[in-house]
Amino acid sequence: ETKKAVGSGLWPLYRYNPHKKSSVAFELDSSKIKNDIENFLKRENQLTMMSDSTANFAPVLSGNLTSEINNKHSKLLSSYQDMLSKMQAPDRSLIVLYGSDGGNAEEVAKRLAADAGIMKFASRCMTMNDIQWEQVVDEENLILFVVSTAGQGEFPSNSKDAWKLLEAIDAPPTLFQQARYAVFALGDSHYWPDEKIFYCKPGRDLDLRVSELGGERVIELGLGDDQDEDGWETGFESWRNSLWEALGCDSSLLPGAKPKVKPDDEIKTASNFLRGTIAEGLLDRSTLALSYENTKLTKFHGIYQQDDRDLREQRRQQGLEKAFSFMVRIRAPAGVCTPAQWQMVDKLASTHGNDTFKLTTRQAVQLHGILKYNLKESIQIINRELMDTLAACGDVNRNVMCNPNPAQSHIFEEIHQISNKLSEHLTPRTSAYHEIWLDKKQVAGAEIGDIEPLYGPTYLPRKFKIAIAVPPHNDVDVLAHCLGFIAIIEDKKLTGFNVSIGGGMGMTHNNPKTFPRLADLLGFCTPEQTVAVSEAILLVQRDFGDRVNRKHARLKYTLEDHGMKWFREQVEDRLGWKLQEPREYKFISNGDRYGWVKGVGDVWHFTLWVENGRVRDVPGYPLRTALLELSKFHTGDFRITANQNLIIANVTEEQKVKVQALFDKYHIDNDQHSGLRLNSVACVALPTCGLALAESERYLPVLISKLDDILDRVGLRQDAITIRMSGCPNGCSRPYVAEIALVGRAPGIYNLYLGGGFSAERLCKLYKDSVNEDEIIEALTPLLESYAKERNENEKFGDFVIRTNVVKETLSGNTFHDK
């Protein structure tokens, strides 16, 4: 809106030049107004030549006009002088340097920089690694440090290099002799209860070292403890006020402390079964965002508030709010959708989204870039095609995944029905979704209220994920989920399922108490028992999952804390009967089988590679156009795979020719890609994911192209090697079971993991910490060369790096961080 106002000339834009005299320091900088003035003057010059040079005006008109002009001139002059006084450069300056992994220290640093502006200080704010110490101490005599604590008292990744220089023995002993400084440290006093030395250790070490190098403390070290009632805010508010008072400023001018963030369970309880004030927030046209509490609740409705992070800095400089939009995730149990539903998604991507959509690693569909005032209509359109978004996110059971193996179509149909039953049974019962988005009313009035027979008003401690796998293929990574059902097939018939529990990918960098984990086998159940078993396991997690620490709230930690024997007893108590012992099974891979496969009933299935699941048209590869055209004559269905690919399923013999001709027309095929690329997966990450620390979807294809050059040279182009990239450690791409995994730490910086199992039955292990592209290629090149020369027959890359002791084998989550 600001750009439109300036561009149209509604808001005249002036540019300030401090090097010119005050009378001409402001220059009109609006091409629209300049053109209008130029045209006006030309016209007036022509009119003046034709007009009476002694024209007489009525006295009343002349008097009023003069008075109005004088008044406006006086106001403009006053405003101009006021603006000049406010724009005088501050005669004091400071720099705020921070080290932050999780974002809290960065937030504190930015608040201090904002405080500096209020106190008439010129300020800069940046990471410690972004500066050179000699330059800083030459330019600034006041330095504010904000440092969080990583791992066992370590500096965060974006401050490690700077600390190493300060810590060095040969650091100049008078480096900070001309500088004054203050340090605020963040940590958790209960994180290492047996080793208190780690609490705020980086901040303590930094404070002491700067003093040793000649710095003068403004005030004593400040400590922000996560265990305080308001977390680090408690210590920060006290330290912050003391800091500005010590600098001779009036701390009463500072804005108050940020309001305390409510715990998630408190938000859920107060929401009236996920209603909150979402409906009112949708009507608020003053912002494109929803409130913090409502963004927590909309996740249960399948909606994430996001913003375009590519535009954040630009909009901040323009004084605008972030470029907010929403991601809508559409549930598709077992990944199945009809041609009509595909057309609906494609159209919605054009009318309300960003002209693309994404097939996810949970066999769902994501639409990005939907604006707040288009949300309700979008949800209604989705529901009209018999799809929904309810429970696609949030602390509930998510989309139920299922092996879409076209070679076992007769088994798939039976398992698909089971996945539908599980999804339906575990879906929240609140009517809030239908009220808010579909304009349905409560049948008996608001005084009756909703009930949640399974979840209760606080729902689950964290998200709950279910997957069903059909050996020998593990293309859903079944052991990476809270609950897994592994189909046992005997004499070509489904006899039941091995039940696995306790899998999960998410962790936090430098926090060894968080880790990815593979599921353990709980027992065996028949197909008819799957719903009851899933309910019992969900209820155990509901009742015993950690509701205090969300980083410790997934089912994998509940199992880790209590043990399998206890968990099985809890489940069987709720069932009222005993589970059978697990049966034998074997997985051979977790990838997709590409190309045409003939199924039962004389129908065909074609598995199509979709790079990172992104359905879009690019020059030379109009994938989205081809699939839309196909959907208009295809009489079968579409199946989204857990590897972000697409199966064109149930194609008749006659249509097979037509489908292949369409792919040939648009040059759509799988053969042109390397085995590494065909086995790659990446999460969305930047620019829309708020948790991303580094690129993923936009960068992995570029990196693979460079690795393909190596594979071509050593003769491995056709070999299937799994590689996965995640923009943050939460692991939406399930990277920790990949043979090669890259997990973002900072822009352009990744942790490199190796050794995951080709069938996703082994975790990978950290090989290189905080590496850039050149270092990634440098690390992988000799390993790929050795693999090409020294591998055993049919040996997979992940197995090779284990056998040759490149990394240690990792089968359990609690040893994931072991060296």
VONUMI-526869 format. One record per residue (C-alpha): x, y, z. Coordinates in Angstrom, 1 decimal. Example, Ala and Ser with C-alpha at 12.3 -4.5 7.8 and 13.67 -1.06 7.14 Angstrom:
# VONUMI-526869
x, y, z
12.3, -4.5, 7.8
13.7, -1.1, 7.1
END
This chain:
# VONUMI-526869
x, y, z
0.0, 0.0, 0.0
2.9, 2.4, 0.8
4.5, 1.7, -2.6
1.1, 2.4, -4.4
0.7, 5.6, -2.4
4.2, 6.9, -3.3
4.0, 5.7, -6.9
0.7, 7.4, -7.5
1.9, 10.6, -6.0
-0.6, 10.5, -3.1
2.3, 10.6, -0.7
5.0, 12.9, -1.9
8.4, 11.3, -1.3
11.4, 13.5, -0.4
15.0, 12.3, -0.1
17.2, 13.8, 2.6
20.8, 14.7, 1.7
22.8, 15.7, 4.8
25.7, 17.0, 2.8
23.6, 19.9, 1.4
22.5, 23.0, 3.2
19.4, 22.7, 5.3
17.4, 24.8, 3.0
17.9, 22.4, 0.1
18.6, 19.2, 2.0
15.2, 17.7, 0.9
14.6, 17.0, -2.8
11.4, 15.7, -4.3
11.9, 12.1, -5.3
8.7, 11.1, -7.0
8.7, 10.6, -10.8
4.9, 10.8, -10.9
4.8, 14.2, -9.1
7.7, 15.5, -11.2
5.9, 14.6, -14.4
2.7, 16.1, -13.2
4.4, 19.4, -12.2
6.3, 19.6, -15.5
3.0, 19.1, -17.5
1.2, 21.6, -15.3
3.9, 24.3, -15.9
3.9, 23.7, -19.6
0.1, 24.1, -19.6
0.3, 27.2, -17.4
2.9, 28.8, -19.6
0.6, 28.4, -22.5
-2.4, 29.7, -20.6
-0.5, 32.7, -19.3
0.4, 33.8, -22.8
-3.3, 33.9, -23.6
-4.6, 35.3, -20.3
-5.2, 38.9, -19.2
-2.1, 39.9, -17.3
-4.2, 42.2, -15.1
-6.9, 39.8, -14.2
-9.0, 40.9, -11.2
-10.2, 38.4, -8.6
-13.0, 39.0, -6.2
-11.6, 40.3, -2.8
-13.2, 37.5, -0.8
-11.6, 34.9, -3.0
-8.3, 36.6, -3.0
-8.3, 37.0, 0.8
-9.3, 33.4, 1.5
-6.7, 32.1, -0.9
-3.9, 34.1, 0.6
-4.9, 33.1, 4.2
-5.0, 29.4, 3.2
-1.6, 29.5, 1.5
0.0, 31.3, 4.5
-1.5, 28.8, 6.9
-0.3, 25.8, 4.9
3.2, 27.3, 4.4
3.5, 27.9, 8.2
2.5, 24.3, 8.9
4.8, 22.8, 6.3
7.7, 24.9, 7.6
7.0, 23.8, 11.2
6.9, 20.1, 10.1
10.0, 20.5, 8.1
12.0, 21.9, 11.0
10.6, 19.2, 13.3
11.7, 16.5, 10.9
15.2, 18.1, 10.6
15.6, 18.0, 14.4
14.6, 14.4, 14.6
16.9, 13.4, 11.8
20.0, 14.9, 13.3
22.6, 12.1, 13.6
23.0, 10.9, 17.2
26.4, 11.9, 18.7
26.6, 8.5, 20.5
26.8, 5.0, 19.0
27.1, 1.4, 20.0
27.1, -2.1, 18.4
25.2, -5.1, 19.6
26.8, -8.5, 18.9
25.1, -11.8, 19.5
25.5, -15.5, 19.3
22.2, -17.4, 18.9
21.1, -20.9, 17.7
17.5, -20.9, 18.7
16.7, -17.3, 18.2
16.3, -16.0, 21.7
19.6, -14.3, 21.9
19.0, -12.7, 18.5
15.7, -11.4, 19.8
17.3, -9.9, 22.8
20.0, -8.3, 20.7
17.4, -6.7, 18.3
15.5, -5.3, 21.3
18.6, -3.7, 22.6
19.3, -2.2, 19.2
15.7, -0.8, 19.2
16.3, 0.5, 22.7
19.4, 2.3, 21.5
17.3, 4.3, 19.0
14.9, 5.4, 21.7
17.9, 6.5, 23.7
19.4, 8.5, 20.8
22.2, 6.1, 20.1
23.2, 5.1, 16.6
23.4, 1.3, 16.6
24.3, -1.7, 14.6
23.3, -5.3, 15.3
24.9, -8.4, 13.9
26.3, -11.8, 14.8
29.7, -12.1, 16.4
31.0, -14.0, 13.4
30.1, -11.1, 11.1
32.7, -8.7, 12.5
36.4, -8.3, 12.8
37.5, -7.4, 16.3
40.1, -4.8, 15.4
37.7, -3.0, 13.2
34.9, -3.0, 15.8
37.1, -1.6, 18.6
38.4, 1.1, 16.3
34.9, 2.2, 15.3
32.9, 1.6, 18.5
33.7, 2.3, 22.2
30.5, 0.7, 23.5
29.8, -3.0, 22.7
26.8, -5.0, 24.0
27.1, -8.8, 23.8
24.2, -11.2, 23.9
25.1, -14.9, 23.9
23.0, -18.1, 24.4
24.3, -21.5, 25.6
24.6, -24.4, 23.2
25.2, -28.0, 24.1
27.6, -28.5, 27.0
28.4, -24.9, 27.6
29.4, -24.2, 23.9
29.1, -21.0, 21.9
26.3, -21.0, 19.3
27.5, -21.6, 15.7
27.3, -18.0, 14.6
29.7, -16.9, 17.3
32.2, -19.8, 17.6
34.7, -18.4, 15.1
34.7, -15.0, 16.8
35.2, -16.6, 20.2
38.1, -18.7, 19.0
39.9, -15.5, 18.0
39.3, -13.9, 21.4
40.2, -17.1, 23.3
43.5, -17.4, 21.4
46.7, -16.9, 23.5
48.1, -14.4, 21.0
45.0, -12.1, 21.1
46.2, -8.5, 21.7
46.2, -7.9, 25.5
44.9, -4.4, 25.0
42.4, -5.2, 22.3
39.4, -3.7, 24.2
41.4, -1.0, 26.1
39.3, 1.8, 24.6
36.0, 0.0, 24.8
33.2, -0.2, 27.3
31.1, -3.4, 27.2
28.2, -5.3, 28.8
27.2, -9.0, 28.4
23.9, -10.7, 28.8
24.0, -14.5, 28.8
21.1, -16.9, 28.3
20.9, -20.5, 29.6
18.9, -23.1, 31.5
20.0, -23.6, 35.1
18.4, -27.1, 35.2
19.6, -28.3, 31.8
22.7, -29.8, 33.2
21.8, -30.3, 36.9
24.9, -32.3, 37.7
27.2, -29.9, 35.9
26.3, -26.3, 36.9
29.5, -25.1, 35.2
27.6, -25.3, 31.8
24.9, -22.8, 32.8
25.5, -19.6, 30.8
29.1, -20.6, 30.3
29.7, -18.8, 27.0
28.5, -15.5, 28.4
30.5, -16.0, 31.6
33.7, -16.8, 29.6
33.1, -13.9, 27.2
32.6, -11.4, 30.0
35.8, -12.5, 31.7
37.9, -12.6, 28.5
36.9, -9.1, 27.3
37.8, -7.8, 30.7
41.2, -9.5, 30.5
41.8, -7.8, 27.1
41.3, -4.4, 28.6
37.5, -3.8, 28.3
35.7, -1.7, 30.9
32.4, -3.2, 32.2
29.4, -0.9, 32.1
27.5, -3.2, 34.4
27.9, -6.8, 35.7
27.1, -9.8, 33.7
23.3, -10.4, 33.2
21.8, -13.9, 33.3
18.6, -15.0, 31.6
17.4, -18.3, 33.0
14.8, -20.4, 31.2
13.7, -21.7, 34.6
12.5, -18.3, 35.8
8.7, -17.7, 35.8
8.9, -15.6, 32.6
12.0, -17.4, 31.3
15.0, -15.3, 30.3
12.7, -12.2, 30.3
12.9, -12.0, 34.1
16.6, -11.5, 34.2
16.7, -9.4, 31.0
14.2, -6.8, 32.2
16.2, -6.1, 35.4
19.6, -6.1, 33.5
18.2, -4.0, 30.7
17.0, -1.2, 33.0
20.3, -1.2, 34.9
22.2, -1.0, 31.6
20.5, 2.2, 30.3
20.6, 3.8, 33.7
24.4, 3.1, 33.9
24.7, 4.8, 30.4
23.0, 7.9, 31.8
19.6, 7.3, 30.1
16.1, 7.3, 31.4
15.0, 3.7, 31.5
11.3, 4.8, 31.9
11.3, 5.6, 28.2
11.7, 2.0, 27.3
8.7, 0.0, 26.2
7.5, -2.5, 28.7
8.3, -6.2, 28.8
6.7, -8.4, 26.1
3.6, -10.0, 27.4
4.1, -13.5, 28.8
3.5, -16.2, 26.2
0.9, -18.7, 27.3
1.8, -22.4, 27.3
0.2, -24.4, 24.5
-2.0, -26.4, 26.8
-3.4, -23.2, 28.3
-4.1, -21.8, 24.9
-5.9, -25.1, 23.9
-7.9, -25.2, 27.1
-9.1, -21.6, 26.7
-9.9, -22.0, 23.0
-13.3, -23.6, 23.4
-12.2, -26.6, 21.4
-10.0, -24.9, 18.9
-12.2, -21.9, 18.2
-10.3, -19.1, 19.9
-10.9, -15.8, 18.2
-10.0, -17.1, 14.7
-13.3, -16.0, 13.2
-12.8, -12.4, 14.5
-9.2, -12.4, 13.4
-10.2, -13.3, 9.8
-12.4, -10.1, 9.7
-9.5, -7.8, 10.9
-8.4, -6.0, 7.8
-5.8, -3.9, 9.6
-3.2, -6.7, 9.3
-2.6, -9.7, 7.1
-1.7, -11.7, 10.2
-3.5, -13.5, 13.0
-2.7, -13.3, 16.7
-0.1, -15.5, 18.3
-2.8, -17.6, 20.1
-4.8, -18.0, 16.9
-1.8, -19.1, 14.9
-1.4, -21.9, 17.4
-5.0, -23.0, 17.0
-5.1, -22.7, 13.2
-2.5, -25.4, 13.0
-5.2, -27.9, 14.2
-7.3, -26.6, 11.2
-4.4, -27.4, 8.8
-3.2, -23.8, 8.4
0.2, -22.3, 9.2
0.8, -18.6, 9.3
4.1, -17.8, 7.4
5.8, -14.8, 5.8
8.1, -14.3, 2.8
11.5, -14.3, 4.6
13.2, -13.1, 1.3
11.3, -9.8, 1.9
11.7, -9.4, 5.6
14.6, -7.0, 5.7
13.2, -4.9, 2.8
9.8, -4.5, 4.5
11.5, -3.8, 7.9
13.4, -0.9, 6.3
10.2, 0.4, 4.7
8.4, 0.2, 8.1
6.0, -2.4, 6.9
4.7, -5.5, 8.6
6.1, -8.8, 7.3
4.7, -10.2, 4.1
2.3, -12.6, 5.9
0.5, -15.4, 4.1
-0.7, -18.9, 5.0
0.2, -22.4, 4.1
-2.8, -24.7, 3.8
-2.2, -28.5, 4.1
-4.8, -30.8, 2.6
-5.2, -34.3, 4.1
-5.1, -37.3, 1.7
-5.2, -40.5, 3.7
-2.7, -42.9, 2.0
-2.0, -40.1, -0.4
-4.9, -40.9, -2.7
-6.8, -38.2, -4.6
-9.1, -38.2, -7.7
-8.5, -36.3, -11.0
-11.3, -33.8, -10.0
-9.5, -33.1, -6.7
-6.2, -32.7, -8.5
-7.8, -30.1, -10.8
-9.3, -28.3, -7.7
-5.8, -28.1, -6.1
-4.2, -26.8, -9.3
-6.9, -24.1, -9.8
-6.6, -23.0, -6.2
-2.8, -22.7, -6.6
-3.5, -20.1, -9.3
-6.4, -18.2, -7.9
-5.3, -18.0, -4.2
-1.8, -19.5, -4.0
1.6, -18.9, -5.4
1.1, -20.8, -8.7
2.7, -24.0, -7.3
1.8, -26.7, -4.9
3.8, -29.2, -3.0
3.5, -33.0, -2.5
4.7, -33.6, 1.0
6.6, -36.4, 2.8
3.4, -37.3, 4.6
1.5, -37.8, 1.4
-0.5, -34.6, 1.8
-0.7, -31.5, -0.5
0.5, -28.0, 0.6
-0.6, -24.7, -0.9
1.5, -21.7, -0.1
1.0, -17.9, -0.3
-2.7, -17.8, 0.5
-3.7, -14.4, 2.0
-5.8, -14.2, 5.1
-8.9, -12.8, 3.4
-8.8, -15.8, 0.9
-8.5, -18.5, 3.6
-12.1, -19.1, 4.2
-13.0, -19.4, 0.5
-10.0, -21.7, 0.0
-11.1, -24.1, 2.7
-14.7, -24.1, 1.4
-13.4, -25.0, -2.1
-11.3, -27.8, -0.7
-14.2, -29.3, 1.3
-16.6, -29.1, -1.7
-14.3, -31.6, -3.4
-14.6, -34.0, -0.4
-11.2, -33.2, 1.0
-10.3, -31.3, 4.2
-7.5, -29.8, 6.2
-8.7, -30.6, 9.7
-5.9, -32.2, 11.8
-3.3, -31.9, 9.0
-1.3, -30.1, 11.6
-1.5, -29.5, 15.4
-1.2, -31.7, 18.5
-3.4, -34.5, 17.1
-3.0, -37.5, 14.8
-1.8, -36.2, 11.4
-2.4, -37.6, 7.9
-2.2, -41.4, 8.0
0.4, -42.6, 5.6
0.3, -45.8, 3.6
2.5, -47.7, 1.2
1.1, -46.9, -2.3
3.0, -49.8, -4.0
1.4, -50.3, -7.4
2.9, -53.8, -7.7
0.7, -54.9, -4.8
-2.5, -53.2, -5.7
-4.8, -55.9, -4.2
-3.1, -55.5, -0.8
-3.0, -51.7, -1.2
-6.8, -51.4, -1.5
-7.3, -53.3, 1.7
-4.7, -51.3, 3.6
-6.0, -48.1, 2.1
-9.4, -48.8, 3.7
-7.6, -49.4, 7.0
-5.8, -46.1, 6.8
-9.1, -44.3, 6.1
-10.7, -46.0, 9.2
-7.7, -44.9, 11.3
-7.9, -41.4, 10.0
-11.6, -41.1, 10.6
-11.5, -42.6, 14.1
-8.6, -40.3, 15.3
-9.9, -37.1, 13.7
-10.9, -34.4, 16.3
-14.7, -34.2, 16.9
-14.9, -30.4, 17.5
-17.4, -28.6, 15.3
-15.2, -25.5, 15.3
-13.8, -26.3, 11.9
-17.2, -26.5, 10.3
-18.4, -23.4, 12.1
-15.4, -21.1, 11.3
-14.7, -22.2, 7.7
-17.9, -23.8, 6.4
-20.5, -21.5, 8.1
-22.2, -24.4, 9.9
-24.0, -23.6, 13.2
-24.0, -25.6, 16.5
-27.1, -27.8, 16.3
-28.1, -27.4, 20.0
-26.7, -24.0, 20.7
-23.4, -22.8, 22.2
-24.4, -23.6, 25.7
-24.2, -27.4, 24.9
-20.6, -27.2, 23.8
-18.3, -29.7, 22.2
-16.7, -32.8, 23.6
-13.5, -34.6, 22.5
-13.9, -38.2, 23.6
-10.3, -39.2, 22.7
-8.4, -36.0, 23.0
-10.1, -33.9, 25.8
-9.7, -30.1, 25.9
-5.9, -30.1, 25.9
-5.6, -32.6, 23.0
-2.1, -34.3, 22.8
1.2, -33.0, 24.2
2.6, -32.9, 20.6
1.8, -34.2, 17.2
1.1, -37.9, 16.6
2.1, -39.6, 13.3
1.0, -43.0, 11.9
2.4, -44.9, 8.9
1.6, -48.3, 7.3
4.3, -50.1, 5.4
4.1, -53.2, 3.2
7.3, -55.2, 3.1
9.7, -55.5, 1.3
9.4, -51.8, 0.6
9.6, -49.2, 3.4
8.8, -46.2, 1.3
6.9, -44.5, 4.2
9.9, -44.8, 6.6
7.6, -46.6, 9.0
10.2, -46.7, 11.9
10.4, -42.9, 11.8
6.8, -42.5, 13.2
5.1, -42.5, 16.5
3.1, -45.5, 15.5
3.7, -47.9, 12.7
1.9, -50.8, 11.2
4.1, -53.2, 9.2
1.9, -55.5, 7.1
2.5, -59.2, 7.4
1.4, -61.0, 4.2
1.2, -64.7, 4.0
0.0, -66.6, 0.9
-0.7, -63.3, -0.7
-3.2, -62.4, 2.0
-3.0, -59.7, 4.7
-2.9, -61.6, 8.1
-2.1, -58.6, 10.3
0.5, -56.1, 11.4
3.6, -55.8, 13.5
3.0, -52.7, 15.6
6.0, -50.3, 16.1
6.1, -47.3, 18.5
8.5, -44.6, 19.4
9.9, -43.3, 16.1
10.4, -39.6, 15.4
12.9, -37.3, 13.6
12.9, -33.9, 15.3
15.7, -32.7, 17.5
17.5, -29.4, 18.5
21.0, -28.5, 17.6
23.5, -28.7, 20.4
20.9, -30.3, 22.7
21.9, -34.0, 23.3
18.7, -34.5, 25.3
16.8, -34.3, 22.0
17.5, -36.9, 19.3
15.9, -38.7, 16.3
14.7, -42.2, 17.2
13.7, -45.4, 15.3
10.6, -47.2, 16.5
10.7, -50.4, 18.5
8.3, -53.4, 17.9
5.5, -53.5, 20.4
3.6, -56.6, 19.2
1.3, -58.0, 16.5
-2.4, -57.4, 15.8
-4.9, -58.5, 13.3
-6.4, -56.1, 10.7
-9.6, -55.8, 12.7
-7.7, -54.7, 15.8
-5.8, -51.8, 14.3
-8.2, -49.1, 15.3
-8.4, -50.3, 18.9
-4.6, -50.6, 19.1
-4.0, -47.1, 17.6
-6.5, -45.6, 20.1
-4.9, -47.3, 23.1
-1.4, -46.1, 22.1
-2.7, -42.6, 21.5
-4.4, -42.5, 24.9
-1.2, -43.6, 26.7
0.7, -40.7, 25.0
-2.2, -38.3, 25.9
-2.0, -39.3, 29.6
1.7, -39.6, 30.1
3.4, -37.5, 27.4
5.4, -34.5, 28.7
3.2, -31.4, 28.8
5.8, -29.1, 30.3
8.7, -29.3, 27.8
7.5, -29.5, 24.2
11.0, -30.5, 23.1
10.5, -33.6, 25.2
6.8, -34.2, 24.4
6.8, -36.6, 21.5
5.9, -40.3, 22.1
9.5, -41.3, 21.5
10.5, -39.6, 24.7
7.6, -41.1, 26.7
8.8, -44.6, 25.6
12.4, -43.7, 26.3
11.5, -42.5, 29.8
9.3, -45.4, 30.8
10.5, -48.4, 28.8
8.8, -50.8, 26.5
7.6, -53.2, 29.2
5.7, -50.4, 31.0
4.3, -49.0, 27.7
3.0, -52.4, 26.6
1.3, -53.0, 29.9
-0.4, -49.6, 29.6
-1.6, -50.4, 26.1
-2.9, -53.9, 27.0
-4.6, -52.6, 30.1
-6.6, -50.3, 27.9
-7.3, -53.0, 25.3
-8.3, -55.6, 27.7
-6.4, -58.2, 25.8
-2.8, -59.2, 25.0
-0.9, -58.3, 21.8
0.7, -61.2, 19.9
4.4, -61.4, 19.4
5.9, -59.7, 16.3
6.3, -61.7, 13.1
9.3, -61.9, 10.8
9.5, -59.4, 7.9
12.2, -57.8, 5.7
12.7, -54.4, 4.1
15.0, -53.9, 1.1
14.6, -50.2, 0.3
12.7, -47.0, 1.1
12.7, -45.5, -2.4
10.0, -45.5, -5.1
9.9, -47.8, -8.1
9.8, -45.5, -11.2
8.1, -46.0, -14.5
5.3, -48.3, -15.7
4.2, -51.3, -13.5
1.3, -53.6, -14.4
-1.1, -54.2, -11.5
-4.0, -56.6, -11.0
-7.0, -56.3, -13.2
-5.2, -55.4, -16.4
-4.4, -51.8, -15.2
-1.1, -50.0, -15.2
0.6, -47.6, -12.8
3.2, -45.0, -13.6
5.5, -43.6, -10.9
6.7, -40.1, -11.8
9.6, -38.3, -10.1
8.7, -34.9, -8.9
11.7, -32.9, -7.7
11.2, -32.2, -4.0
7.4, -32.6, -4.5
7.1, -29.2, -6.1
4.4, -29.2, -8.9
5.2, -26.3, -11.2
6.1, -25.4, -14.7
9.7, -24.4, -15.5
11.2, -23.7, -18.9
11.6, -26.9, -20.8
9.7, -29.0, -18.2
6.0, -27.9, -17.9
5.2, -30.6, -15.3
2.1, -28.8, -13.9
0.6, -28.2, -17.3
1.1, -31.9, -18.3
-0.5, -33.2, -15.1
-3.4, -30.9, -15.4
-4.0, -32.0, -18.9
-3.7, -35.6, -17.9
-6.3, -35.2, -15.1
-8.9, -34.2, -17.6
-9.0, -37.6, -19.3
-7.5, -39.9, -16.6
-10.1, -42.3, -15.1
-8.0, -43.7, -12.4
-6.5, -41.9, -9.4
-3.4, -40.1, -8.2
-1.3, -41.4, -5.4
1.2, -39.2, -3.6
4.3, -41.1, -2.3
6.1, -40.5, 0.9
9.2, -39.5, -1.2
7.3, -36.6, -2.7
6.6, -38.3, -6.0
3.4, -39.1, -7.8
1.8, -42.4, -9.0
-0.6, -42.2, -11.9
-2.6, -45.2, -10.8
-5.2, -47.5, -12.4
-4.5, -46.6, -16.0
-6.3, -48.7, -18.6
-4.4, -50.3, -21.5
-6.0, -47.8, -23.9
-5.2, -44.8, -21.7
-1.6, -46.0, -21.2
-0.8, -45.0, -24.8
-2.4, -41.7, -24.3
-0.6, -41.0, -21.1
2.8, -41.9, -22.5
2.1, -39.7, -25.6
1.3, -36.8, -23.3
4.6, -37.3, -21.3
6.5, -37.5, -24.6
4.9, -34.3, -25.8
6.0, -32.3, -22.7
9.3, -34.2, -22.3
8.3, -35.6, -18.9
10.3, -38.7, -17.9
12.5, -40.2, -15.2
15.4, -41.5, -17.2
17.3, -38.3, -17.5
18.0, -38.1, -13.8
20.8, -39.7, -11.7
20.2, -42.3, -9.1
21.2, -39.7, -6.4
18.6, -37.2, -7.7
15.9, -39.8, -7.9
16.4, -40.7, -4.3
16.6, -37.1, -3.0
14.1, -35.4, -0.6
14.0, -31.8, 0.7
11.7, -29.9, 2.9
10.3, -26.5, 1.9
12.6, -24.4, 4.2
13.2, -20.8, 2.9
11.5, -18.5, 2.1
8.2, -19.5, 3.8
9.1, -21.8, 6.7
9.6, -19.8, 9.9
11.9, -22.5, 11.4
14.3, -22.8, 8.6
18.0, -21.9, 9.4
19.2, -22.6, 5.8
17.9, -23.3, 2.3
16.7, -26.8, 1.4
14.2, -27.2, -1.5
15.7, -24.4, -3.5
19.3, -25.5, -2.9
19.4, -29.3, -2.9
18.9, -29.6, -6.7
21.9, -27.2, -7.2
24.1, -29.3, -4.9
23.1, -32.6, -6.6
24.1, -31.2, -10.0
27.6, -30.7, -8.6
27.7, -34.1, -7.0
26.5, -35.6, -10.2
29.7, -34.5, -11.9
31.6, -36.6, -9.3
29.2, -39.6, -9.8
29.7, -39.4, -13.6
33.4, -39.4, -13.2
33.6, -42.4, -10.9
30.8, -44.4, -12.6
28.1, -44.1, -10.0
25.5, -42.1, -11.9
22.9, -44.9, -12.0
23.5, -46.0, -8.4
20.7, -45.3, -6.0
22.0, -43.3, -3.0
19.6, -41.6, -0.7
20.3, -38.0, 0.1
18.0, -35.7, 2.1
18.2, -32.1, 3.1
16.4, -30.3, 5.9
16.5, -26.5, 6.6
16.4, -27.1, 10.3
16.9, -30.0, 12.8
13.2, -30.7, 13.0
13.7, -33.1, 10.1
10.5, -32.8, 8.0
12.4, -34.5, 5.2
13.2, -37.4, 7.5
17.0, -36.8, 7.0
18.3, -38.9, 9.9
17.5, -42.2, 8.1
19.2, -41.2, 4.8
22.6, -42.4, 3.6
23.6, -38.8, 3.1
21.9, -36.1, 5.1
22.4, -32.3, 5.3
20.7, -30.4, 8.1
20.8, -26.6, 8.1
22.5, -24.7, 10.9
22.8, -21.2, 9.3
22.5, -19.7, 5.8
24.8, -21.8, 3.6
26.0, -23.9, 6.6
24.9, -27.5, 7.2
25.7, -30.5, 9.4
26.7, -33.5, 7.2
25.5, -36.9, 8.4
26.3, -40.3, 6.9
25.4, -43.9, 7.3
21.7, -44.2, 7.4
20.2, -47.4, 6.1
19.0, -47.8, 2.5
15.8, -49.3, 3.9
15.5, -46.7, 6.7
16.3, -49.1, 9.5
19.4, -47.4, 10.7
20.1, -43.8, 11.8
22.9, -41.7, 10.2
25.7, -40.2, 12.3
27.3, -36.7, 12.3
30.4, -36.7, 10.1
31.2, -33.0, 9.6
29.8, -30.1, 11.7
28.9, -26.7, 10.2
30.2, -27.1, 6.6
29.6, -25.0, 3.5
29.1, -26.2, -0.1
32.8, -26.4, -0.8
33.5, -28.4, 2.3
30.5, -30.7, 1.6
31.9, -31.5, -1.8
35.4, -31.9, -0.4
34.2, -34.3, 2.2
32.0, -36.5, -0.1
34.4, -36.7, -3.1
36.9, -39.1, -1.6
34.2, -41.2, 0.0
32.3, -41.6, -3.3
35.6, -42.4, -5.1
36.4, -45.1, -2.5
32.9, -46.5, -2.7
33.1, -46.9, -6.4
36.4, -48.8, -6.1
36.1, -50.7, -2.9
32.5, -51.6, -2.3
31.4, -55.2, -2.0
28.9, -56.7, -4.4
25.4, -55.0, -4.0
26.8, -53.0, -1.0
24.9, -49.7, -0.4
26.7, -46.5, 0.3
25.3, -46.3, 3.9
26.5, -49.8, 4.6
29.9, -49.0, 3.0
30.7, -46.0, 5.3
29.8, -48.2, 8.3
31.9, -51.1, 7.2
34.9, -48.9, 6.5
34.6, -47.1, 9.9
33.9, -43.7, 8.4
31.1, -43.3, 11.0
29.7, -45.7, 13.6
26.6, -47.7, 13.2
23.6, -46.0, 15.0
20.5, -48.0, 15.8
19.1, -46.2, 18.9
18.3, -42.6, 19.4
20.0, -42.3, 22.7
23.4, -43.0, 21.1
22.8, -40.6, 18.1
25.0, -37.9, 19.6
27.8, -40.3, 20.7
31.1, -39.7, 18.9
END
